[in-house]
Amino acid sequence: MHHVTWSVNSIAHGFGGRAFTTRDRSSNVRWVALLTFGEGWHNWHHADPTSARHGVLKGQLDLSAVLIRGFERAGWAYDVRWPDPSRVGERLLRGPAARPPGDLGEDDTVATRA
């Protein structure tokens, strides 16, 4: 568990692609996201820290968000802040520099449901 936490806080700040404008070097690392149930989509976490979902683009599986959505539906979580598609679009980087090979896939469609 410590290694996975370290991976998010270290690897996802030094390697990977960036899809969103932030003031730091937070990035998205697919294999870290798989190990951490979505926390490796770290760039959006820094673009919108209060969002319950980190994997906001098409193809970014975020199992933590699925769990939170389930808790919300069961009444165990409330006042959950889900990503606003317009804010996601505003923060999205554009151009080839924002899209390292294999990082985002072919489509920047915003994933609106967990």
Secondary structure as UniProt FT lines:
FT   HELIX           2..10
FT   HELIX           11..13
FT   HELIX           30..35
FT   TURN            36..40
FT   HELIX           42..47
FT   TURN            49..50
FT   TURN            58..59
FT   HELIX           63..74
FT   HELIX           85..91
FT   HELIX           96..98
FT   TURN            101..103
//
